[in-house]
Amino acid sequence: MLDFPYSGLLGLIILVLDIYAIIRVVQSGAGALSKAIWIVIILLLPVLGLILWALLGPKK
């Protein structure tokens, strides 16, 4: 694995940002299917999904 002294902190930050993204997706005005797809992407690809959501995701 990574021999990075702050890897636990980095993982926690990614988790918090993913939870934030999922909450924002659920609160968006997008359709149910679109919301479900974004949530699955964020859960399966935590870092890449978060970046994609920030760039392409549903806006309020």
mmCIF file of the N, C-alpha and C atoms, coordinates in Angstrom:
data_MODEL
# 
_entry.id   MODEL 
# 
loop_
_atom_site.group_PDB 
_atom_site.id 
_atom_site.type_symbol 
_atom_site.label_atom_id 
_atom_site.label_alt_id 
_atom_site.label_comp_id 
_atom_site.label_asym_id 
_atom_site.label_entity_id 
_atom_site.label_seq_id 
_atom_site.pdbx_PDB_ins_code 
_atom_site.Cartn_x 
_atom_site.Cartn_y 
_atom_site.Cartn_z 
_atom_site.occupancy 
_atom_site.B_iso_or_equiv 
_atom_site.pdbx_formal_charge 
_atom_site.auth_seq_id 
_atom_site.auth_comp_id 
_atom_site.auth_asym_id 
_atom_site.auth_atom_id 
_atom_site.pdbx_PDB_model_num 
ATOM 1   N N  . MET A 1 1  ? 0.844   -1.191 0.000   1.00 0.00 ? 1  MET A N  1 
ATOM 2   C CA . MET A 1 1  ? 0.000   0.000  0.000   1.00 0.00 ? 1  MET A CA 1 
ATOM 3   C C  . MET A 1 1  ? 0.881   1.244  0.000   1.00 0.00 ? 1  MET A C  1 
ATOM 4   N N  . LEU A 1 2  ? 0.250   2.349  0.172   1.00 0.00 ? 2  LEU A N  1 
ATOM 5   C CA . LEU A 1 2  ? 0.996   3.594  0.197   1.00 0.00 ? 2  LEU A CA 1 
ATOM 6   C C  . LEU A 1 2  ? 1.734   3.738  1.513   1.00 0.00 ? 2  LEU A C  1 
ATOM 7   N N  . ASP A 1 3  ? 2.959   4.168  1.422   1.00 0.00 ? 3  ASP A N  1 
ATOM 8   C CA . ASP A 1 3  ? 3.723   4.440  2.637   1.00 0.00 ? 3  ASP A CA 1 
ATOM 9   C C  . ASP A 1 3  ? 3.704   5.945  2.885   1.00 0.00 ? 3  ASP A C  1 
ATOM 10  N N  . PHE A 1 4  ? 2.506   6.474  2.917   1.00 0.00 ? 4  PHE A N  1 
ATOM 11  C CA . PHE A 1 4  ? 2.285   7.901  3.093   1.00 0.00 ? 4  PHE A CA 1 
ATOM 12  C C  . PHE A 1 4  ? 1.771   8.115  4.507   1.00 0.00 ? 4  PHE A C  1 
ATOM 13  N N  . PRO A 1 5  ? 2.430   8.959  5.298   1.00 0.00 ? 5  PRO A N  1 
ATOM 14  C CA . PRO A 1 5  ? 2.052   9.083  6.711   1.00 0.00 ? 5  PRO A CA 1 
ATOM 15  C C  . PRO A 1 5  ? 0.644   9.628  6.949   1.00 0.00 ? 5  PRO A C  1 
ATOM 16  N N  . TYR A 1 6  ? 0.071   10.279 5.960   1.00 0.00 ? 6  TYR A N  1 
ATOM 17  C CA . TYR A 1 6  ? -1.255  10.870 6.153   1.00 0.00 ? 6  TYR A CA 1 
ATOM 18  C C  . TYR A 1 6  ? -2.330  10.155 5.339   1.00 0.00 ? 6  TYR A C  1 
ATOM 19  N N  . SER A 1 7  ? -2.098  8.906  4.985   1.00 0.00 ? 7  SER A N  1 
ATOM 20  C CA . SER A 1 7  ? -3.056  8.202  4.138   1.00 0.00 ? 7  SER A CA 1 
ATOM 21  C C  . SER A 1 7  ? -4.412  8.025  4.827   1.00 0.00 ? 7  SER A C  1 
ATOM 22  N N  . GLY A 1 8  ? -4.425  7.836  6.128   1.00 0.00 ? 8  GLY A N  1 
ATOM 23  C CA . GLY A 1 8  ? -5.689  7.724  6.858   1.00 0.00 ? 8  GLY A CA 1 
ATOM 24  C C  . GLY A 1 8  ? -6.467  9.020  6.807   1.00 0.00 ? 8  GLY A C  1 
ATOM 25  N N  . LEU A 1 9  ? -5.779  10.127 6.945   1.00 0.00 ? 9  LEU A N  1 
ATOM 26  C CA . LEU A 1 9  ? -6.418  11.443 6.882   1.00 0.00 ? 9  LEU A CA 1 
ATOM 27  C C  . LEU A 1 9  ? -6.943  11.708 5.473   1.00 0.00 ? 9  LEU A C  1 
ATOM 28  N N  . LEU A 1 10 ? -6.159  11.336 4.466   1.00 0.00 ? 10 LEU A N  1 
ATOM 29  C CA . LEU A 1 10 ? -6.593  11.500 3.087   1.00 0.00 ? 10 LEU A CA 1 
ATOM 30  C C  . LEU A 1 10 ? -7.844  10.673 2.802   1.00 0.00 ? 10 LEU A C  1 
ATOM 31  N N  . GLY A 1 11 ? -7.881  9.454  3.297   1.00 0.00 ? 11 GLY A N  1 
ATOM 32  C CA . GLY A 1 11 ? -9.057  8.606  3.133   1.00 0.00 ? 11 GLY A CA 1 
ATOM 33  C C  . GLY A 1 11 ? -10.285 9.197  3.808   1.00 0.00 ? 11 GLY A C  1 
ATOM 34  N N  . LEU A 1 12 ? -10.093 9.772  4.989   1.00 0.00 ? 12 LEU A N  1 
ATOM 35  C CA . LEU A 1 12 ? -11.198 10.400 5.707   1.00 0.00 ? 12 LEU A CA 1 
ATOM 36  C C  . LEU A 1 12 ? -11.726 11.616 4.946   1.00 0.00 ? 12 LEU A C  1 
ATOM 37  N N  . ILE A 1 13 ? -10.833 12.406 4.384   1.00 0.00 ? 13 ILE A N  1 
ATOM 38  C CA . ILE A 1 13 ? -11.245 13.579 3.603   1.00 0.00 ? 13 ILE A CA 1 
ATOM 39  C C  . ILE A 1 13 ? -12.036 13.148 2.383   1.00 0.00 ? 13 ILE A C  1 
ATOM 40  N N  . ILE A 1 14 ? -11.573 12.116 1.695   1.00 0.00 ? 14 ILE A N  1 
ATOM 41  C CA . ILE A 1 14 ? -12.294 11.607 0.523   1.00 0.00 ? 14 ILE A CA 1 
ATOM 42  C C  . ILE A 1 14 ? -13.671 11.091 0.925   1.00 0.00 ? 14 ILE A C  1 
ATOM 43  N N  . LEU A 1 15 ? -13.752 10.390 2.043   1.00 0.00 ? 15 LEU A N  1 
ATOM 44  C CA . LEU A 1 15 ? -15.043 9.887  2.532   1.00 0.00 ? 15 LEU A CA 1 
ATOM 45  C C  . LEU A 1 15 ? -16.007 11.031 2.814   1.00 0.00 ? 15 LEU A C  1 
ATOM 46  N N  . VAL A 1 16 ? -15.544 12.062 3.494   1.00 0.00 ? 16 VAL A N  1 
ATOM 47  C CA . VAL A 1 16 ? -16.400 13.207 3.812   1.00 0.00 ? 16 VAL A CA 1 
ATOM 48  C C  . VAL A 1 16 ? -16.867 13.897 2.529   1.00 0.00 ? 16 VAL A C  1 
ATOM 49  N N  . LEU A 1 17 ? -15.954 14.081 1.571   1.00 0.00 ? 17 LEU A N  1 
ATOM 50  C CA . LEU A 1 17 ? -16.337 14.715 0.307   1.00 0.00 ? 17 LEU A CA 1 
ATOM 51  C C  . LEU A 1 17 ? -17.319 13.859 -0.489  1.00 0.00 ? 17 LEU A C  1 
ATOM 52  N N  . ASP A 1 18 ? -17.151 12.547 -0.446  1.00 0.00 ? 18 ASP A N  1 
ATOM 53  C CA . ASP A 1 18 ? -18.099 11.658 -1.132  1.00 0.00 ? 18 ASP A CA 1 
ATOM 54  C C  . ASP A 1 18 ? -19.480 11.734 -0.498  1.00 0.00 ? 18 ASP A C  1 
ATOM 55  N N  . ILE A 1 19 ? -19.543 11.768 0.812   1.00 0.00 ? 19 ILE A N  1 
ATOM 56  C CA . ILE A 1 19 ? -20.828 11.895 1.501   1.00 0.00 ? 19 ILE A CA 1 
ATOM 57  C C  . ILE A 1 19 ? -21.487 13.224 1.144   1.00 0.00 ? 19 ILE A C  1 
ATOM 58  N N  . TYR A 1 20 ? -20.687 14.290 1.114   1.00 0.00 ? 20 TYR A N  1 
ATOM 59  C CA . TYR A 1 20 ? -21.205 15.605 0.722   1.00 0.00 ? 20 TYR A CA 1 
ATOM 60  C C  . TYR A 1 20 ? -21.767 15.555 -0.701  1.00 0.00 ? 20 TYR A C  1 
ATOM 61  N N  . ALA A 1 21 ? -21.033 14.929 -1.621  1.00 0.00 ? 21 ALA A N  1 
ATOM 62  C CA . ALA A 1 21 ? -21.480 14.837 -3.012  1.00 0.00 ? 21 ALA A CA 1 
ATOM 63  C C  . ALA A 1 21 ? -22.781 14.056 -3.110  1.00 0.00 ? 21 ALA A C  1 
ATOM 64  N N  . ILE A 1 22 ? -22.893 12.963 -2.379  1.00 0.00 ? 22 ILE A N  1 
ATOM 65  C CA . ILE A 1 22 ? -24.121 12.156 -2.411  1.00 0.00 ? 22 ILE A CA 1 
ATOM 66  C C  . ILE A 1 22 ? -25.299 12.961 -1.870  1.00 0.00 ? 22 ILE A C  1 
ATOM 67  N N  . ILE A 1 23 ? -25.094 13.699 -0.816  1.00 0.00 ? 23 ILE A N  1 
ATOM 68  C CA . ILE A 1 23 ? -26.164 14.535 -0.261  1.00 0.00 ? 23 ILE A CA 1 
ATOM 69  C C  . ILE A 1 23 ? -26.599 15.581 -1.283  1.00 0.00 ? 23 ILE A C  1 
ATOM 70  N N  . ARG A 1 24 ? -25.634 16.215 -1.946  1.00 0.00 ? 24 ARG A N  1 
ATOM 71  C CA . ARG A 1 24 ? -25.964 17.219 -2.961  1.00 0.00 ? 24 ARG A CA 1 
ATOM 72  C C  . ARG A 1 24 ? -26.689 16.603 -4.149  1.00 0.00 ? 24 ARG A C  1 
ATOM 73  N N  . VAL A 1 25 ? -26.324 15.381 -4.527  1.00 0.00 ? 25 VAL A N  1 
ATOM 74  C CA . VAL A 1 25 ? -27.013 14.698 -5.625  1.00 0.00 ? 25 VAL A CA 1 
ATOM 75  C C  . VAL A 1 25 ? -28.466 14.442 -5.239  1.00 0.00 ? 25 VAL A C  1 
ATOM 76  N N  . VAL A 1 26 ? -28.682 13.947 -4.031  1.00 0.00 ? 26 VAL A N  1 
ATOM 77  C CA . VAL A 1 26 ? -30.040 13.643 -3.572  1.00 0.00 ? 26 VAL A CA 1 
ATOM 78  C C  . VAL A 1 26 ? -30.887 14.918 -3.513  1.00 0.00 ? 26 VAL A C  1 
ATOM 79  N N  . GLN A 1 27 ? -30.292 16.039 -3.139  1.00 0.00 ? 27 GLN A N  1 
ATOM 80  C CA . GLN A 1 27 ? -31.024 17.296 -3.023  1.00 0.00 ? 27 GLN A CA 1 
ATOM 81  C C  . GLN A 1 27 ? -31.215 18.011 -4.359  1.00 0.00 ? 27 GLN A C  1 
ATOM 82  N N  . SER A 1 28 ? -30.569 17.544 -5.404  1.00 0.00 ? 28 SER A N  1 
ATOM 83  C CA . SER A 1 28 ? -30.661 18.214 -6.703  1.00 0.00 ? 28 SER A CA 1 
ATOM 84  C C  . SER A 1 28 ? -32.031 17.983 -7.333  1.00 0.00 ? 28 SER A C  1 
ATOM 85  N N  . GLY A 1 29 ? -32.295 18.738 -8.362  1.00 0.00 ? 29 GLY A N  1 
ATOM 86  C CA . GLY A 1 29 ? -33.570 18.619 -9.061  1.00 0.00 ? 29 GLY A CA 1 
ATOM 87  C C  . GLY A 1 29 ? -33.536 17.608 -10.194 1.00 0.00 ? 29 GLY A C  1 
ATOM 88  N N  . ALA A 1 30 ? -32.503 16.817 -10.271 1.00 0.00 ? 30 ALA A N  1 
ATOM 89  C CA . ALA A 1 30 ? -32.367 15.827 -11.343 1.00 0.00 ? 30 ALA A CA 1 
ATOM 90  C C  . ALA A 1 30 ? -33.393 14.709 -11.156 1.00 0.00 ? 30 ALA A C  1 
ATOM 91  N N  . GLY A 1 31 ? -33.592 13.948 -12.215 1.00 0.00 ? 31 GLY A N  1 
ATOM 92  C CA . GLY A 1 31 ? -34.518 12.825 -12.158 1.00 0.00 ? 31 GLY A CA 1 
ATOM 93  C C  . GLY A 1 31 ? -33.972 11.692 -11.297 1.00 0.00 ? 31 GLY A C  1 
ATOM 94  N N  . ALA A 1 32 ? -34.854 10.778 -10.936 1.00 0.00 ? 32 ALA A N  1 
ATOM 95  C CA . ALA A 1 32 ? -34.483 9.680  -10.043 1.00 0.00 ? 32 ALA A CA 1 
ATOM 96  C C  . ALA A 1 32 ? -33.406 8.787  -10.645 1.00 0.00 ? 32 ALA A C  1 
ATOM 97  N N  . LEU A 1 33 ? -33.501 8.500  -11.935 1.00 0.00 ? 33 LEU A N  1 
ATOM 98  C CA . LEU A 1 33 ? -32.504 7.642  -12.579 1.00 0.00 ? 33 LEU A CA 1 
ATOM 99  C C  . LEU A 1 33 ? -31.138 8.328  -12.606 1.00 0.00 ? 33 LEU A C  1 
ATOM 100 N N  . SER A 1 34 ? -31.129 9.598  -12.918 1.00 0.00 ? 34 SER A N  1 
ATOM 101 C CA . SER A 1 34 ? -29.888 10.362 -12.944 1.00 0.00 ? 34 SER A CA 1 
ATOM 102 C C  . SER A 1 34 ? -29.239 10.391 -11.556 1.00 0.00 ? 34 SER A C  1 
ATOM 103 N N  . LYS A 1 35 ? -30.050 10.605 -10.531 1.00 0.00 ? 35 LYS A N  1 
ATOM 104 C CA . LYS A 1 35 ? -29.534 10.596 -9.157  1.00 0.00 ? 35 LYS A CA 1 
ATOM 105 C C  . LYS A 1 35 ? -28.939 9.238  -8.805  1.00 0.00 ? 35 LYS A C  1 
ATOM 106 N N  . ALA A 1 36 ? -29.632 8.185  -9.164  1.00 0.00 ? 36 ALA A N  1 
ATOM 107 C CA . ALA A 1 36 ? -29.152 6.838  -8.851  1.00 0.00 ? 36 ALA A CA 1 
ATOM 108 C C  . ALA A 1 36 ? -27.833 6.547  -9.553  1.00 0.00 ? 36 ALA A C  1 
ATOM 109 N N  . ILE A 1 37 ? -27.723 6.950  -10.809 1.00 0.00 ? 37 ILE A N  1 
ATOM 110 C CA . ILE A 1 37 ? -26.485 6.722  -11.555 1.00 0.00 ? 37 ILE A CA 1 
ATOM 111 C C  . ILE A 1 37 ? -25.332 7.486  -10.918 1.00 0.00 ? 37 ILE A C  1 
ATOM 112 N N  . TRP A 1 38 ? -25.541 8.748  -10.550 1.00 0.00 ? 38 TRP A N  1 
ATOM 113 C CA . TRP A 1 38 ? -24.475 9.520  -9.926  1.00 0.00 ? 38 TRP A CA 1 
ATOM 114 C C  . TRP A 1 38 ? -24.056 8.924  -8.584  1.00 0.00 ? 38 TRP A C  1 
ATOM 115 N N  . ILE A 1 39 ? -25.012 8.462  -7.809  1.00 0.00 ? 39 ILE A N  1 
ATOM 116 C CA . ILE A 1 39 ? -24.674 7.866  -6.511  1.00 0.00 ? 39 ILE A CA 1 
ATOM 117 C C  . ILE A 1 39 ? -23.844 6.606  -6.708  1.00 0.00 ? 39 ILE A C  1 
ATOM 118 N N  . VAL A 1 40 ? -24.214 5.778  -7.668  1.00 0.00 ? 40 VAL A N  1 
ATOM 119 C CA . VAL A 1 40 ? -23.451 4.555  -7.947  1.00 0.00 ? 40 VAL A CA 1 
ATOM 120 C C  . VAL A 1 40 ? -22.035 4.902  -8.408  1.00 0.00 ? 40 VAL A C  1 
ATOM 121 N N  . ILE A 1 41 ? -21.907 5.899  -9.275  1.00 0.00 ? 41 ILE A N  1 
ATOM 122 C CA . ILE A 1 41 ? -20.577 6.307  -9.748  1.00 0.00 ? 41 ILE A CA 1 
ATOM 123 C C  . ILE A 1 41 ? -19.723 6.791  -8.581  1.00 0.00 ? 41 ILE A C  1 
ATOM 124 N N  . ILE A 1 42 ? -20.294 7.609  -7.716  1.00 0.00 ? 42 ILE A N  1 
ATOM 125 C CA . ILE A 1 42 ? -19.546 8.135  -6.575  1.00 0.00 ? 42 ILE A CA 1 
ATOM 126 C C  . ILE A 1 42 ? -19.140 7.014  -5.625  1.00 0.00 ? 42 ILE A C  1 
ATOM 127 N N  . LEU A 1 43 ? -20.019 6.040  -5.419  1.00 0.00 ? 43 LEU A N  1 
ATOM 128 C CA . LEU A 1 43 ? -19.695 4.942  -4.503  1.00 0.00 ? 43 LEU A CA 1 
ATOM 129 C C  . LEU A 1 43 ? -18.664 3.977  -5.082  1.00 0.00 ? 43 LEU A C  1 
ATOM 130 N N  . LEU A 1 44 ? -18.748 3.689  -6.383  1.00 0.00 ? 44 LEU A N  1 
ATOM 131 C CA . LEU A 1 44 ? -17.831 2.726  -6.987  1.00 0.00 ? 44 LEU A CA 1 
ATOM 132 C C  . LEU A 1 44 ? -16.465 3.324  -7.313  1.00 0.00 ? 44 LEU A C  1 
ATOM 133 N N  . LEU A 1 45 ? -16.435 4.598  -7.634  1.00 0.00 ? 45 LEU A N  1 
ATOM 134 C CA . LEU A 1 45 ? -15.187 5.284  -7.980  1.00 0.00 ? 45 LEU A CA 1 
ATOM 135 C C  . LEU A 1 45 ? -15.044 6.522  -7.095  1.00 0.00 ? 45 LEU A C  1 
ATOM 136 N N  . PRO A 1 46 ? -14.660 6.359  -5.837  1.00 0.00 ? 46 PRO A N  1 
ATOM 137 C CA . PRO A 1 46 ? -14.705 7.475  -4.891  1.00 0.00 ? 46 PRO A CA 1 
ATOM 138 C C  . PRO A 1 46 ? -13.983 8.743  -5.351  1.00 0.00 ? 46 PRO A C  1 
ATOM 139 N N  . VAL A 1 47 ? -12.766 8.643  -5.818  1.00 0.00 ? 47 VAL A N  1 
ATOM 140 C CA . VAL A 1 47 ? -12.028 9.849  -6.198  1.00 0.00 ? 47 VAL A CA 1 
ATOM 141 C C  . VAL A 1 47 ? -12.455 10.326 -7.588  1.00 0.00 ? 47 VAL A C  1 
ATOM 142 N N  . LEU A 1 48 ? -12.420 9.429  -8.561  1.00 0.00 ? 48 LEU A N  1 
ATOM 143 C CA . LEU A 1 48 ? -12.807 9.795  -9.921  1.00 0.00 ? 48 LEU A CA 1 
ATOM 144 C C  . LEU A 1 48 ? -14.284 10.199 -9.979  1.00 0.00 ? 48 LEU A C  1 
ATOM 145 N N  . GLY A 1 49 ? -15.142 9.481  -9.262  1.00 0.00 ? 49 GLY A N  1 
ATOM 146 C CA . GLY A 1 49 ? -16.563 9.823  -9.220  1.00 0.00 ? 49 GLY A CA 1 
ATOM 147 C C  . GLY A 1 49 ? -16.800 11.207 -8.641  1.00 0.00 ? 49 GLY A C  1 
ATOM 148 N N  . LEU A 1 50 ? -16.026 11.555 -7.622  1.00 0.00 ? 50 LEU A N  1 
ATOM 149 C CA . LEU A 1 50 ? -16.151 12.882 -7.010  1.00 0.00 ? 50 LEU A CA 1 
ATOM 150 C C  . LEU A 1 50 ? -15.730 13.968 -7.997  1.00 0.00 ? 50 LEU A C  1 
ATOM 151 N N  . ILE A 1 51 ? -14.650 13.727 -8.723  1.00 0.00 ? 51 ILE A N  1 
ATOM 152 C CA . ILE A 1 51 ? -14.184 14.700 -9.716  1.00 0.00 ? 51 ILE A CA 1 
ATOM 153 C C  . ILE A 1 51 ? -15.203 14.838 -10.843 1.00 0.00 ? 51 ILE A C  1 
ATOM 154 N N  . LEU A 1 52 ? -15.707 13.700 -11.331 1.00 0.00 ? 52 LEU A N  1 
ATOM 155 C CA . LEU A 1 52 ? -16.719 13.757 -12.398 1.00 0.00 ? 52 LEU A CA 1 
ATOM 156 C C  . LEU A 1 52 ? -17.975 14.472 -11.942 1.00 0.00 ? 52 LEU A C  1 
ATOM 157 N N  . TRP A 1 53 ? -18.406 14.192 -10.718 1.00 0.00 ? 53 TRP A N  1 
ATOM 158 C CA . TRP A 1 53 ? -19.601 14.852 -10.197 1.00 0.00 ? 53 TRP A CA 1 
ATOM 159 C C  . TRP A 1 53 ? -19.382 16.358 -10.108 1.00 0.00 ? 53 TRP A C  1 
ATOM 160 N N  . ALA A 1 54 ? -18.203 16.773 -9.651  1.00 0.00 ? 54 ALA A N  1 
ATOM 161 C CA . ALA A 1 54 ? -17.919 18.206 -9.525  1.00 0.00 ? 54 ALA A CA 1 
ATOM 162 C C  . ALA A 1 54 ? -17.932 18.899 -10.884 1.00 0.00 ? 54 ALA A C  1 
ATOM 163 N N  . LEU A 1 55 ? -17.471 18.187 -11.916 1.00 0.00 ? 55 LEU A N  1 
ATOM 164 C CA . LEU A 1 55 ? -17.404 18.794 -13.244 1.00 0.00 ? 55 LEU A CA 1 
ATOM 165 C C  . LEU A 1 55 ? -18.694 18.662 -14.047 1.00 0.00 ? 55 LEU A C  1 
ATOM 166 N N  . LEU A 1 56 ? -19.370 17.515 -13.925 1.00 0.00 ? 56 LEU A N  1 
ATOM 167 C CA . LEU A 1 56 ? -20.494 17.198 -14.807 1.00 0.00 ? 56 LEU A CA 1 
ATOM 168 C C  . LEU A 1 56 ? -21.812 16.944 -14.100 1.00 0.00 ? 56 LEU A C  1 
ATOM 169 N N  . GLY A 1 57 ? -21.797 16.871 -12.801 1.00 0.00 ? 57 GLY A N  1 
ATOM 170 C CA . GLY A 1 57 ? -22.968 16.442 -12.044 1.00 0.00 ? 57 GLY A CA 1 
ATOM 171 C C  . GLY A 1 57 ? -24.133 17.417 -12.073 1.00 0.00 ? 57 GLY A C  1 
ATOM 172 N N  . PRO A 1 58 ? -25.271 16.950 -11.567 1.00 0.00 ? 58 PRO A N  1 
ATOM 173 C CA . PRO A 1 58 ? -26.470 17.793 -11.538 1.00 0.00 ? 58 PRO A CA 1 
ATOM 174 C C  . PRO A 1 58 ? -26.269 19.001 -10.638 1.00 0.00 ? 58 PRO A C  1 
ATOM 175 N N  . LYS A 1 59 ? -26.707 20.127 -11.116 1.00 0.00 ? 59 LYS A N  1 
ATOM 176 C CA . LYS A 1 59 ? -26.595 21.382 -10.353 1.00 0.00 ? 59 LYS A CA 1 
ATOM 177 C C  . LYS A 1 59 ? -27.958 21.736 -9.777  1.00 0.00 ? 59 LYS A C  1 
ATOM 178 N N  . LYS A 1 60 ? -27.953 22.526 -8.739  1.00 0.00 ? 60 LYS A N  1 
ATOM 179 C CA . LYS A 1 60 ? -29.201 22.956 -8.118  1.00 0.00 ? 60 LYS A CA 1 
ATOM 180 C C  . LYS A 1 60 ? -29.900 23.997 -8.922  1.00 0.00 ? 60 LYS A C  1 
# 
